[in-house]
Amino acid sequence: MSSPRSSRPYRSKRHRPCDQCRARKLGCQTDGGIPCQRCRDAKLACTFDNPPPKRPRLSESLSFADPSVNGLFITSDHDTSAEQSPFERVDSGFPSLEFDGVNITSPGSGILLPGRPPTQFVQSIDKLDQGYAQLFGASSESDPWLLRHCRFDDSGMKHFYKVHYRNAGGVPTAQRIPIHFMISSQDLSASTQQETRAGSDDISREQLDILVPPEYGRRLVGLLVSLLPSRRCASLMMSVLTFHSLFPFRFVKYVFPALPVISRSQLGLTTTPNQLPELAVLATLPVYLLAAIYASSFPFIAHDDYLCILGTYHSSPVQKLWRIVYESITIEIHRPRLAVLQASLLYIQKQPISDAQYTTADTPWVWSFVGQIVGLACSLGVHIECRMWGIPAWEKRLRRRLWWAVYAEDKWRSLLIGRPPYIHPAEWDVSDLDEGDFLVGPRQGFSTLSCDTEIPFRFLVSLARVAEEIQSTFYTLRASQILNVDLDSSADLGKELLEKLNSWYSSLPETFRLPNWSKSVHGLAPWPTSIHFAYLLLVLYVYRAMLRPMARSSCPPMIFDLEEMSATSPLPVDESSLDFTDLSEINYIPDISIPEVSGPSETTLYAAEKCATILVNFNKRLTPSDFNGFWYSWSRVGFATVSNFLMLLLVQAPNTAHAVRGKYLVDSWSQVLRCQSQSFPLVKLGLARLDALQWAGLDDTFVLPPHVQDVITTHNNAEI
């Protein structure tokens, strides 16, 4: 596992930077004593007299009022070029060019134009009281390479009327593009919000507090890395004080390790066990984000001695909470913040609310909503590496985690439902997650999570990278057209992908590998079982693609368009001959060609059957501890995928021996799903798909080879 990376080393107050380095935001190197290295080289006085500069509040530097009233058209006539110190002169080795009196090295080096302050204070892009930010992309109507010439103030702002520009800071550097955001007044989107709103009533915090009292909410959000100890003998006063916090408490325990889309630093949490967020902090969260956290935590209230009472004596408010979230998203997406993206990522993970929904495939709306999430993420600029930006450290960490959550959602769902992904490799540059993305607390008191908390999501993301490669290799439209008849190429590509999956599994800590993962702690599997299931699904997808060339489809039927024929020309035959009600002479449909396998094909088929056996046994051994963990909502599509794969092994079996194994796997899987569906409804879609194929009889559903038909008939007769 890689070690945590940091943008700069920690510097205590005893070794603060000198005045010259502080003014220019440069590293102060005093290893050899005072003067520092830079002052010594530049022959400047190395002093420590000036106090740290005060950081202006963003609310003071950002206004959307009429410029005629408050002078919003702020420009800086201060020319910093004359004051450029030796620290800022860089010899790149390229010939210099003259540009309006400013020396610019060429090509591609950083430039300091007149009017550009030498420093920029860290300010959040997300915490804007009166406006919202959206990214200017490389081809936006406002050219980022033009905006880099703007006279930004020391907060990175260029003020206009109703619309301002914000420079992210820290870019452009080598191989980076200029990053700018448009900050718009909220009232500019009011009319469009009204046109597209999903609800009629305003959503208030009072409504949320009625559904989930704040005393419950604290505990739902506040659980960090371990369960609250069972203390039924606790005083009644303690119960009242902690009831509100139960929901946040559950969220961080069960949801955060698999979906770390909240900032615990912003909630005032550290790694202190059993810490609860303050009510005042929860009051600062947007209503829709708090409602999403509450709703995501409700499935786990049975594990808490306090919250379980809520579920016993009160009806669940989950549906109403999710409705608040959805209606708010449709309103707030016009003026998005990170909180809208956070709530959207939680919303798409919500579980069905009825048996009918559990046994029915997602509607096309779900995939459209994924596209909305991706579009929202790109508007907020989370797809761009932000570690060098002039924003707070907590916001950098949150942005990076949010991007990878969006990425994983896109890749898993696009593979599972067979859609072209929204995210393309050339359109993002966020580096891999590391321990530094899971730091908690203020800069002077950073602490890292335990590996049990940070590892699940990081490994799910790395697995999503493999999922993207599997889809691009085997399941794009063009790849499927080419490889479905190319056995050798499919086998070679499949072996490479299986090696990558093996490498992923080998990189897991020993305690998280099968079967150790299911060793329960306090009734909860220490690692989300859904990630192990996702790994096995990817193995399945590789073998599914490798099996495609082993059976050749029959020729497609002739197509007759009666309306087109009658409109353009007379029928070539008598209409009476088109009576299809009596075709007794046609007693069969052309079979799919399934040749006898041998050599590499036989090896591949045996390996595919072994993969299927592992999947059946994996699910057979799942315990309540595994069911009670967090499962991604797309997992239920995975169970249906397994059902389909097992049926493929049976229907496409090349001989009797393989048909017998295929039938055994189908029957075993059906039995597992029937037993588990009583307590784990996510498997119901897989069971429904399997039952639908067998409902009228497999021989009536599929064109079966004779040896497969014989195996099924023999099995059915044995059951009578």
C-alpha positions in Angstrom: 0.0 0.0 0.0 1.3 3.4 -0.9 2.3 5.8 1.8 0.4 9.0 2.3 1.3 11.9 0.1 1.3 15.5 1.3 1.5 18.7 -0.7 4.1 20.2 1.7 5.8 19.2 5.0 4.4 20.3 8.3 6.0 23.4 9.8 5.4 24.3 13.4 5.2 27.9 14.7 8.8 27.6 16.0 10.0 27.2 12.4 7.6 29.5 10.6 8.7 30.9 7.2 10.6 34.2 7.0 8.9 37.4 5.8 10.3 37.2 2.3 9.2 33.6 1.7 5.9 34.1 3.4 5.1 37.1 1.2 5.7 35.0 -1.9 4.3 31.8 -0.6 7.5 29.9 -1.1 9.1 27.1 0.9 11.5 28.5 3.5 14.5 26.3 3.7 16.4 26.9 7.0 18.1 23.5 7.3 21.5 25.3 7.3 20.4 27.9 9.8 19.4 31.5 9.3 19.4 33.2 6.8 17.3 30.7 4.8 18.5 29.3 1.5 16.5 31.7 -0.7 17.4 34.9 1.2 21.1 33.8 1.2 21.1 33.3 -2.5 19.2 36.5 -3.2 21.3 38.5 -0.7 18.2 39.7 1.1 17.6 40.3 4.8 16.0 37.2 6.3 13.6 38.6 8.9 10.8 37.2 11.0 9.1 40.5 12.0 5.9 40.6 10.1 2.8 38.8 11.5 0.9 36.3 9.3 -1.4 38.1 6.9 -5.1 38.0 7.8 -7.2 36.1 5.3 -10.1 38.0 4.0 -13.5 36.4 4.4 -15.0 35.3 1.1 -18.3 36.9 2.0 -16.5 40.2 2.2 -14.8 39.8 -1.2 -17.8 38.5 -3.1 -20.9 40.5 -3.7 -23.7 40.5 -6.3 -25.0 44.0 -5.8 -25.1 46.8 -8.4 -21.5 48.0 -9.2 -22.7 51.6 -9.3 -23.5 51.3 -5.6 -20.6 49.4 -4.1 -17.9 49.7 -6.8 -17.9 46.1 -7.9 -15.8 46.8 -11.0 -12.6 46.4 -9.1 -9.4 46.6 -11.1 -5.9 46.6 -9.9 -3.5 49.1 -11.4 -0.6 47.9 -9.4 2.1 46.6 -11.6 4.0 43.8 -9.9 6.5 43.3 -12.7 8.9 45.9 -11.3 8.9 44.1 -7.9 9.7 40.7 -9.2 12.2 39.2 -6.9 15.1 36.8 -7.7 12.9 34.1 -6.2 10.4 34.4 -9.2 12.9 34.5 -12.0 13.1 31.1 -13.7 15.6 30.2 -16.4 13.9 27.6 -18.5 16.5 27.5 -21.2 14.1 28.8 -23.9 14.6 32.1 -25.7 12.6 34.9 -24.2 9.9 36.8 -26.0 8.7 40.4 -25.5 5.0 40.7 -24.7 3.8 44.2 -23.7 7.0 44.8 -21.9 6.9 41.6 -20.0 9.5 38.9 -20.5 7.8 35.6 -21.3 9.7 32.4 -21.7 8.6 30.1 -24.5 7.2 27.6 -25.0 4.6 26.7 -22.3 6.3 28.2 -19.2 4.4 30.0 -16.4 4.0 33.7 -16.8 3.3 36.5 -14.4 1.4 39.2 -16.2 1.1 42.8 -15.0 -1.7 43.3 -12.4 -1.5 39.7 -11.2 -0.9 39.6 -7.4 2.1 37.4 -6.5 0.0 35.6 -3.9 -3.5 34.2 -3.6 -5.2 33.3 -0.4 -6.9 29.9 0.1 -10.7 30.2 -0.3 -13.3 27.6 -0.8 -15.0 27.5 -4.1 -18.0 25.7 -2.7 -18.8 27.8 0.4 -20.5 30.7 -1.4 -23.4 32.3 0.4 -24.9 34.2 -2.5 -23.6 32.4 -5.6 -22.7 29.2 -7.2 -19.7 28.1 -9.2 -19.4 26.2 -12.5 -16.3 25.4 -14.4 -15.1 27.0 -17.6 -13.9 24.1 -19.7 -11.2 24.2 -22.3 -13.6 24.9 -25.2 -16.1 27.1 -23.1 -17.4 30.3 -24.5 -15.0 32.0 -22.1 -11.5 30.9 -23.2 -9.5 29.9 -20.1 -6.4 31.0 -21.9 -7.9 34.4 -22.2 -9.1 34.5 -18.6 -5.6 33.9 -17.3 -4.8 37.5 -18.3 -7.5 38.9 -15.9 -6.5 41.0 -13.0 -7.6 38.7 -10.2 -7.4 40.0 -6.6 -5.6 38.1 -3.8 -8.7 35.9 -3.3 -8.5 34.8 -7.0 -11.6 36.8 -7.9 -12.4 39.2 -10.7 -15.7 41.0 -10.0 -18.3 42.0 -12.4 -22.1 42.5 -12.0 -24.0 39.4 -11.1 -21.3 37.2 -12.6 -17.7 37.0 -11.3 -14.7 34.9 -12.3 -12.7 32.8 -9.8 -9.2 31.6 -10.6 -8.6 28.2 -8.9 -4.9 29.1 -8.3 -1.9 26.9 -8.6 -2.5 26.4 -12.4 -1.4 26.5 -15.2 1.7 24.5 -14.6 3.4 22.1 -16.8 0.9 20.0 -18.7 -2.1 21.6 -16.9 -4.7 23.9 -18.3 -5.9 27.2 -16.7 -8.7 26.5 -14.3 -11.4 29.2 -13.8 -14.9 29.1 -12.5 -17.9 31.4 -13.2 -19.5 32.6 -10.0 -23.1 33.5 -10.7 -25.7 35.1 -8.4 -28.3 32.7 -7.3 -31.2 34.9 -8.4 -30.1 34.4 -12.0 -31.4 30.8 -11.9 -34.7 31.5 -10.1 -37.0 31.4 -13.1 -35.5 28.2 -14.6 -35.7 26.6 -11.2 -39.4 27.3 -11.0 -40.0 25.8 -14.4 -38.3 22.5 -13.7 -39.1 22.0 -10.0 -40.6 18.6 -9.1 -42.5 19.6 -6.0 -44.8 22.4 -5.2 -44.0 23.2 -1.5 -40.9 24.6 -0.2 -38.7 22.1 1.7 -37.8 23.4 5.1 -35.5 22.2 7.9 -38.5 22.2 10.1 -40.0 19.4 8.0 -36.8 17.4 8.2 -36.7 17.8 12.0 -40.2 16.5 12.3 -39.3 13.4 10.3 -36.0 12.9 12.1 -35.5 14.8 15.3 -32.0 16.3 15.6 -31.3 14.1 18.6 -31.6 11.1 16.4 -29.8 12.7 13.5 -26.6 13.3 15.4 -26.2 9.6 16.1 -26.9 8.6 12.6 -24.1 10.8 11.3 -21.7 10.5 14.1 -20.6 6.9 14.2 -17.0 6.8 13.1 -15.2 3.5 13.0 -16.7 1.4 15.8 -20.2 0.6 17.1 -21.5 2.3 20.1 -21.1 -0.1 23.0 -24.3 -1.7 24.3 -25.2 0.2 27.4 -28.9 -0.5 28.1 -28.2 0.6 31.7 -27.3 4.1 30.6 -29.3 6.9 32.2 -32.4 8.2 30.7 -30.8 11.6 30.3 -27.9 10.2 28.3 -30.5 8.5 26.1 -32.2 11.8 25.4 -29.0 13.6 24.7 -27.7 11.0 22.2 -30.8 9.9 20.4 -30.5 12.8 18.0 -27.1 11.8 16.9 -27.8 8.2 16.2 -28.4 8.5 12.4 -25.1 10.2 11.6 -23.4 7.7 13.8 -24.7 4.9 11.7 -23.8 6.6 8.4 -20.0 6.8 9.1 -19.9 3.2 10.4 -21.8 1.5 7.6 -21.9 3.8 4.6 -18.7 5.9 4.7 -16.2 3.1 4.2 -17.9 2.1 0.9 -19.0 5.6 -0.1 -17.0 8.3 1.5 -18.9 11.3 0.1 -19.0 13.5 3.2 -16.3 15.6 4.8 -15.9 14.5 8.4 -13.6 17.5 9.0 -16.5 19.8 8.1 -18.7 17.9 10.5 -16.2 18.5 13.3 -15.4 14.8 13.6 -12.0 13.2 14.3 -11.0 9.6 14.8 -12.0 9.7 18.4 -14.2 6.6 19.0 -18.0 7.2 19.4 -17.7 10.9 18.6 -21.0 12.6 17.7 -21.3 15.8 15.6 -22.6 18.9 17.3 -26.2 20.0 16.6 -24.9 23.4 15.5 -22.8 21.7 12.9 -25.7 19.6 11.5 -27.7 22.8 11.3 -25.2 24.2 8.7 -25.7 21.3 6.3 -28.2 21.7 3.5 -31.5 20.1 4.3 -31.3 17.7 1.3 -27.8 16.4 2.2 -28.8 15.8 5.8 -31.9 14.0 4.6 -29.8 11.8 2.3 -27.5 10.9 5.1 -30.4 10.1 7.4 -32.1 7.9 4.7 -28.9 6.1 3.9 -28.4 5.3 7.5 -31.9 4.0 8.3 -31.3 0.4 7.1 -28.8 0.0 9.9 -30.7 1.2 12.9 -31.4 -2.3 14.1 -27.8 -2.5 15.2 -28.1 0.3 17.7 -29.7 0.0 21.1 -31.2 3.5 20.9 -32.2 3.8 17.3 -33.9 0.4 17.1 -36.6 1.8 19.3 -37.4 4.3 16.6 -38.0 1.6 14.1 -40.1 -0.4 16.5 -42.6 2.2 17.5 -42.6 4.6 14.6 -43.2 4.2 10.8 -40.1 4.6 8.7 -39.7 8.1 7.3 -37.3 6.8 4.6 -39.6 7.4 1.6 -40.4 10.9 2.7 -36.7 11.6 3.3 -35.8 10.4 -0.2 -38.6 12.5 -1.7 -37.1 15.6 0.0 -33.7 14.7 -1.5 -35.0 14.2 -5.0 -37.2 17.4 -5.1 -34.3 19.4 -3.7 -31.9 18.0 -6.3 -34.2 19.1 -9.1 -34.2 22.6 -7.7 -30.6 23.0 -6.6 -29.0 21.5 -9.7 -29.5 24.9 -11.4 -27.1 26.4 -8.9 -25.1 23.4 -7.8 -22.6 22.9 -4.9 -20.7 19.9 -3.8 -23.6 19.1 -1.5 -25.9 18.5 -4.5 -23.4 16.0 -5.9 -23.1 14.4 -2.5 -26.8 14.0 -2.2 -27.2 12.7 -5.7 -24.5 10.0 -5.1 -26.4 8.9 -2.0 -29.8 9.0 -3.8 -28.8 6.7 -6.6 -27.7 4.1 -4.0 -31.2 4.0 -2.4 -32.8 0.6 -2.2 -36.2 -0.4 -3.7 -39.2 0.1 -1.4 -41.4 -2.8 -2.4 -41.1 -6.4 -3.5 -42.4 -5.3 -7.0 -39.4 -2.9 -7.3 -37.0 -5.5 -6.1 -38.0 -8.0 -8.8 -38.2 -5.4 -11.6 -35.2 -4.0 -13.5 -34.3 -0.3 -13.1 -36.1 2.0 -15.5 -34.1 4.0 -18.0 -34.4 7.0 -15.7 -31.6 5.5 -13.5 -29.0 5.6 -16.3 -30.2 9.1 -17.2 -29.7 10.1 -13.6 -26.1 8.7 -13.7 -25.5 11.0 -16.7 -26.9 13.9 -14.7 -24.5 13.1 -11.9 -21.5 13.0 -14.3 -22.6 16.3 -15.8 -23.0 17.8 -12.4 -19.5 16.6 -11.4 -18.0 18.1 -14.5 -19.8 21.4 -14.0 -18.3 21.6 -10.5 -14.8 20.7 -11.9 -14.3 17.6 -9.7 -12.9 15.7 -12.7 -9.8 17.9 -12.6 -6.9 17.4 -10.3 -7.2 20.0 -7.5 -4.3 19.4 -5.2 -2.5 22.5 -6.5 -5.6 24.7 -6.2 -6.0 27.5 -3.7 -8.8 25.9 -1.8 -9.0 24.4 1.7 -7.4 21.0 2.3 -10.8 19.4 3.3 -12.3 20.6 0.0 -9.5 19.0 -2.0 -9.9 15.7 -0.2 -13.7 15.8 -0.7 -13.5 16.7 -4.3 -11.1 13.8 -5.1 -13.2 11.3 -3.3 -16.4 12.6 -5.0 -14.8 12.2 -8.4 -13.8 8.6 -7.8 -17.3 7.9 -6.5 -18.8 9.3 -9.7 -16.3 7.4 -11.8 -17.1 4.1 -10.1 -20.8 4.6 -10.5 -20.5 5.3 -14.2 -18.2 2.3 -14.9 -20.2 -0.3 -12.9 -23.6 0.7 -14.2 -22.5 1.0 -17.8 -21.0 -2.5 -17.7 -24.0 -4.1 -15.9 -26.7 -2.6 -18.1 -24.7 -2.5 -21.3 -24.6 1.2 -22.0 -21.7 3.4 -23.4 -20.1 5.1 -20.4 -20.4 8.8 -19.9 -16.8 9.2 -18.7 -14.0 8.9 -21.2 -10.3 8.5 -20.3 -9.1 11.7 -22.0 -11.5 13.9 -20.1 -10.2 13.7 -16.5 -6.9 13.7 -14.7 -7.5 13.1 -11.0 -4.7 11.0 -9.5 -5.3 7.8 -7.6 -6.6 7.9 -4.1 -4.1 7.5 -1.3 -4.1 7.8 2.5 -3.9 11.5 2.3 -7.4 11.6 0.9 -8.7 10.2 4.1 -7.1 12.5 6.6 -9.3 13.9 9.3 -9.1 17.1 11.4 -7.3 20.4 11.2 -3.9 20.8 9.6 -2.1 20.8 12.9 -3.9 17.6 14.1 -4.2 15.4 11.0 -5.0 11.8 11.7 -5.6 8.9 9.3 -8.4 6.4 9.3 -7.8 2.8 10.1 -7.1 0.7 7.0 -10.5 -1.0 7.6 -12.2 2.3 6.9 -10.2 3.6 4.0 -9.4 0.4 2.1 -12.8 -0.7 0.9 -13.5 2.3 -1.3 -10.0 2.6 -2.6 -10.1 -1.0 -3.8 -13.5 -0.7 -5.3 -12.2 2.2 -7.3 -9.2 0.3 -8.5 -11.6 -2.6 -9.4 -13.7 -0.1 -11.4 -10.6 0.7 -13.4 -10.5 -3.0 -14.4 -14.2 -2.9 -15.1 -13.7 0.0 -17.6 -11.0 -2.0 -19.3 -13.2 -5.1 -19.6 -15.9 -3.1 -21.1 -13.7 -1.3 -23.6 -12.0 -4.6 -24.5 -15.0 -6.9 -24.9 -18.3 -5.0 -24.6 -18.2 -1.9 -26.7 -20.3 -2.1 -29.9 -17.3 -2.5 -32.2 -15.4 -4.8 -29.9 -18.4 -7.1 -29.6 -18.9 -7.2 -33.4 -15.4 -8.2 -34.0 -14.6 -10.6 -31.1 -17.8 -12.5 -31.0 -16.5 -14.7 -33.8 -12.8 -14.6 -32.9 -12.0 -17.3 -30.4 -8.2 -16.9 -30.3 -8.3 -13.1 -29.8 -11.0 -13.4 -27.2 -8.9 -16.0 -25.3 -5.7 -13.9 -25.5 -7.5 -10.7 -24.3 -9.3 -12.6 -21.6 -6.1 -14.0 -20.2 -4.7 -10.5 -19.9 -7.7 -9.2 -18.0 -7.8 -12.2 -15.7 -4.2 -11.6 -14.8 -5.2 -8.0 -13.9 -8.0 -9.3 -11.7 -5.6 -11.7 -10.0 -3.2 -8.8 -9.4 -6.0 -6.8 -7.8 -7.0 -9.7 -5.6 -3.4 -10.3 -4.6 -3.0 -6.7 -3.6 -5.7 -7.0 -0.9 -4.6 -7.2 2.7 -4.7 -10.8 3.9 -7.5 -10.1 6.4 -9.7 -8.9 3.5 -9.3 -11.9 1.3 -11.7 -14.8 1.0 -12.8 -16.4 3.3 -11.4 -14.1 6.0 -13.5 -11.2 5.0 -16.7 -12.7 6.6 -15.3 -12.9 10.1 -17.8 -10.7 11.8 -17.0 -8.0 14.4 -20.0 -6.9 16.4 -22.3 -8.5 13.9 -20.9 -6.7 10.9 -18.6 -8.1 8.3 -15.5 -5.9 8.6 -15.4 -5.3 4.8 -18.3 -4.7 2.5 -19.2 -8.0 0.9 -20.5 -6.2 -2.1 -16.9 -5.5 -3.2 -16.0 -9.2 -3.2 -19.1 -9.9 -5.2 -18.1 -7.2 -7.7 -14.8 -8.8 -8.1 -16.4 -12.2 -9.0 -18.8 -10.4 -11.3 -15.8 -9.1 -13.4 -14.3 -12.6 -13.6 -17.7 -13.7 -14.9 -17.8 -11.0 -17.5 -14.4 -12.0 -18.9 -15.5 -15.7 -19.2 -18.8 -14.6 -20.7 -17.0 -12.8 -23.5 -14.6 -15.7 -24.0 -17.6 -18.1 -24.5 -19.2 -16.1 -27.2 -17.3 -17.5 -30.2 -17.9 -21.1 -29.0 -21.4 -21.1 -30.5 -22.3 -19.8 -34.0 -25.8 -18.3 -34.5 -28.0 -19.6 -37.2 -28.8 -17.4 -40.2 -31.3 -14.7 -39.4 -34.9 -15.1 -40.6 -36.1 -13.4 -43.8 -37.9 -10.1 -43.1 -41.3 -9.3 -44.7 -42.7 -5.8 -44.4 -46.3 -6.3 -45.6 -47.2 -2.7 -45.5 -44.1 -1.7 -47.6 -44.7 -4.5 -50.1 -48.3 -3.7 -50.7 -47.6 0.0 -51.1 -44.9 -0.4 -53.7 -45.6 -3.5 -55.6 -48.0 -6.5 -55.8 -47.3 -9.4 -53.6 -45.1 -12.0 -55.3 -47.4 -14.8 -54.1 -51.0 -15.2 -53.4 -52.2 -13.7 -50.2 -53.7 -17.0 -49.2 -50.2 -18.5 -49.1 -49.3 -16.0 -46.3 -51.6 -17.8 -43.9 -49.2 -18.8 -41.1 -51.8 -20.5 -38.9 -51.0 -24.0 -40.1 -47.3 -24.7 -40.7 -47.1 -28.3 -39.6 -44.5 -29.0 -42.2 -42.1 -26.7 -40.4 -41.4 -28.7 -37.3 -38.2 -27.2 -36.2 -36.2 -24.0 -36.0 -32.6 -23.9 -37.2 -30.3 -24.8 -34.4 -27.5 -22.7 -33.1 -24.3 -24.5 -34.0 -22.5 -25.7 -30.9 -19.5 -27.7 -31.9 -17.7 -30.2 -29.7 -15.0 -28.4 -27.8 -11.4 -29.5 -27.3 -8.0 -28.0 -26.4 -8.1 -24.4 -25.4 -11.8 -24.2 -25.8 -12.4 -27.0 -23.3 -10.0 -25.4 -20.9 -11.9 -22.1 -21.1 -15.2 -23.8 -20.6 -14.0 -25.7 -17.5 -12.7 -22.4 -16.1 -16.0 -20.7 -16.8 -17.8 -23.5 -15.0 -15.4 -23.2 -12.1 -16.1 -19.4 -11.9 -19.8 -20.2 -11.8 -19.3 -22.7 -9.0 -17.3 -20.2 -7.0 -20.1 -17.6 -7.4 -22.8 -20.1 -6.3 -20.7 -21.2 -3.2 -19.8 -17.6 -2.4 -23.5 -16.6 -2.2 -24.4 -19.8 -0.4 -22.0 -19.0 2.4 -23.2 -15.4 2.9 -24.3 -14.8 6.5 -26.6 -12.2 8.1 -23.4 -10.3 8.9 -22.7 -10.0 5.2 -26.3 -9.0 4.4 -26.3 -6.3 7.0 -23.4 -4.5 5.4 -23.6 -1.8 2.7 -24.5 -3.0 -0.7 -24.3 -0.8 -3.8 -27.7 -0.5 -5.5 -26.3 -1.9 -8.7 -25.4 -5.2 -7.0 -28.9 -6.5 -7.6 -28.3 -6.3 -11.3 -25.3 -8.4 -10.7 -27.4 -11.2 -9.2 -29.5 -11.2 -12.4 -26.3 -11.3 -14.4 -25.2 -14.5 -12.6 -28.5 -16.1 -13.3 -28.1 -15.4 -17.0 -24.5 -16.7 -17.1 -25.5 -20.0 -15.5 -28.3 -20.5 -18.0 -25.8 -19.8 -20.8 -23.6 -22.6 -19.6 -26.5 -25.0 -19.7 -28.1 -23.9 -23.0 -24.7 -23.7 -24.8 -23.2 -26.9 -23.3 -21.3 -28.7 -26.1 -21.9 -32.2 -24.8 -23.8 -34.2 -22.2 -21.1 -33.9 -19.4 -21.1 -30.1 -19.6 -24.9 -30.1 -19.8 -25.1 -32.1 -16.5 -22.8 -29.6 -14.8 -24.8 -26.7 -16.2 -28.1 -28.1 -15.0 -26.6 -28.7 -11.5 -25.3 -25.1 -11.3 -28.7 -23.7 -12.4 -30.6 -25.7 -9.8 -28.1 -24.9 -7.0 -28.3 -21.2 -7.8 -32.0 -21.3 -7.8 -32.1 -22.9 -4.4 -29.6 -20.4 -3.0 -31.7 -17.5 -4.2 -34.9 -18.9 -2.9 -33.5 -19.3 0.6 -31.7 -15.9 0.7 -34.5 -13.9 -0.9 -36.5 -14.1 2.4 -33.9 -12.0 4.3 -31.9 -10.4 1.5 -34.3 -8.9 -1.1 -31.4 -7.7 -3.4 -31.3 -11.2 -4.9 -34.9 -11.1 -5.9 -34.2 -9.7 -9.4 -31.8 -12.6 -10.0 -34.5 -15.1 -8.9 -37.2 -13.4 -11.0 -35.0 -13.6 -14.1 -34.2 -17.3 -13.5 -37.8 -18.2 -12.8 -39.0 -16.4 -16.0 -36.7 -18.5 -18.2 -37.9 -21.7 -16.6 -41.6 -20.8 -16.2 -42.8 -22.3 -19.5 -40.1 -24.9 -19.6 -36.6 -24.5 -21.0 -37.4 -26.5 -24.1 -40.1 -24.0 -24.9 -38.0 -21.0 -24.1 -34.7 -21.9 -25.9 -33.7 -23.9 -29.0 -31.8 -26.6 -27.2 -29.3 -29.1 -28.5 -30.5 -32.7 -28.3 -28.1 -33.6 -25.5 -29.2 -30.7 -23.4 -32.8 -31.5 -24.0 -32.1 -35.1 -22.8 -30.4 -33.9 -19.6 -33.4 -31.7 -18.8 -35.9 -34.3 -19.6 -34.1 -36.9 -17.5 -33.9 -34.5 -14.6 -37.6 -33.6 -14.8 -38.6 -37.3 -14.9 -36.5 -38.0 -11.8 -38.3 -35.3 -9.9 -41.8 -36.8 -10.6 
